[in-house]
Amino acid sequence: MKRRSLAFALITALSLLAPIGAQADWNDRGGHEHVLVARVAAFWPYHLRLRDGRVLELHRGTIINPTGLTPRWGMLVRIWGHRDDDGSFVADRIDLVRGGERGDADGRR
């Protein structure tokens, strides 16, 4: 029973590290699908700026979940996307990470 609990804990810990590993692929020049998790700094039509300074492009088919959500400052989002031919990162899907919203400007609730 202890082994099963230890194995479950190890698998859970490794799955939590997956988004960190995906962020390292940001500079990959291929058109492969990538996932990154970050906080929103700004949103305007067809563009999303992250708190780390990166700017992502959105397209008409970009899915934002939950439906009707408008990304805003401080939201924690998970982004699936790919590199375009010009090297820009194009977001195909954006999901709000539950419990990831910041309450005020300095990040405290």
C-alpha positions as CSV (number, residue, x, y, z in Angstrom):
1,M,0.0,0.0,0.0
2,K,2.9,2.4,0.8
3,R,4.5,1.7,-2.6
4,R,1.2,2.6,-4.4
5,S,1.0,5.8,-2.5
6,L,4.6,6.7,-3.2
7,A,4.2,5.9,-6.9
8,F,1.0,8.0,-7.1
9,A,2.8,10.9,-5.4
10,L,5.8,10.6,-7.8
11,I,3.5,10.6,-10.8
12,T,1.6,13.6,-9.5
13,A,4.8,15.5,-8.9
14,L,6.1,14.8,-12.4
15,S,2.8,15.8,-14.0
16,L,3.0,19.2,-12.3
17,L,6.4,19.8,-13.8
18,A,5.2,19.1,-17.4
19,P,4.2,22.8,-18.0
20,I,7.6,24.0,-16.8
21,G,9.3,21.7,-19.4
22,A,6.9,22.9,-22.1
23,Q,7.9,26.5,-21.4
24,A,11.5,25.6,-22.3
25,D,10.4,24.9,-25.8
26,W,9.5,28.5,-26.5
27,N,12.5,29.1,-28.8
28,D,11.9,25.9,-30.8
29,R,11.8,26.9,-34.4
30,G,9.5,24.1,-35.5
31,G,5.7,24.3,-36.1
32,H,5.0,21.8,-33.3
33,E,2.3,22.3,-30.7
34,H,3.6,23.8,-27.4
35,V,2.0,24.4,-24.1
36,L,2.9,27.2,-21.7
37,V,1.5,28.5,-18.4
38,A,1.9,32.2,-17.6
39,R,0.2,35.3,-16.2
40,V,-1.5,37.8,-18.4
41,A,-0.1,41.4,-18.6
42,A,-2.4,42.8,-21.3
43,F,-4.9,41.7,-23.9
44,W,-6.1,43.4,-27.0
45,P,-7.7,42.1,-30.2
46,Y,-5.6,39.2,-31.6
47,H,-2.7,39.8,-29.1
48,L,-1.9,38.7,-25.6
49,R,1.1,40.0,-23.7
50,L,2.4,37.9,-20.8
51,R,3.9,39.2,-17.6
52,D,7.4,38.0,-18.7
53,G,7.2,40.3,-21.8
54,R,6.4,37.8,-24.5
55,V,3.6,38.7,-26.9
56,L,1.4,36.0,-28.5
57,E,-0.7,36.3,-31.6
58,L,-4.3,35.0,-31.6
59,H,-6.3,34.1,-34.7
60,R,-10.0,34.0,-35.5
61,G,-10.1,30.3,-34.5
62,T,-8.4,30.8,-31.1
63,I,-10.5,29.1,-28.4
64,I,-10.7,30.9,-25.1
65,N,-12.1,28.8,-22.2
66,P,-14.4,29.2,-20.4
67,T,-16.4,30.5,-23.3
68,G,-16.9,34.3,-23.1
69,L,-13.8,34.9,-21.0
70,T,-11.7,37.9,-21.7
71,P,-8.2,37.5,-20.5
72,R,-7.2,40.3,-18.2
73,W,-4.2,41.4,-16.1
74,G,-3.0,38.9,-13.5
75,M,-5.0,35.9,-14.8
76,L,-3.1,32.6,-14.9
77,V,-3.6,30.9,-18.3
78,R,-2.5,27.7,-20.0
79,I,-1.9,28.3,-23.7
80,W,-1.6,25.8,-26.5
81,G,-0.1,27.0,-29.7
82,H,2.6,26.8,-32.3
83,R,5.4,28.8,-33.9
84,D,4.4,30.5,-37.1
85,D,6.7,30.7,-40.2
86,D,7.9,34.1,-39.1
87,G,8.9,32.9,-35.6
88,S,6.0,34.3,-33.7
89,F,4.0,32.2,-31.3
90,V,0.4,31.7,-32.3
91,A,-2.1,30.7,-29.6
92,D,-4.7,28.1,-30.7
93,R,-6.3,27.7,-27.3
94,I,-6.3,29.6,-24.0
95,D,-7.7,28.2,-20.8
96,L,-8.1,30.1,-17.5
97,V,-6.4,28.1,-14.8
98,R,-8.9,27.9,-11.9
99,G,-7.9,29.7,-8.8
100,G,-5.2,31.5,-10.8
101,E,-6.7,35.0,-10.7
102,R,-4.9,37.8,-8.8
103,G,-7.0,40.0,-6.6
104,D,-5.3,43.4,-6.9
105,A,-2.4,45.1,-8.5
106,D,0.3,43.8,-6.2
107,G,-0.9,40.2,-6.5
108,R,-2.5,39.9,-3.0
109,R,-6.2,39.0,-2.4
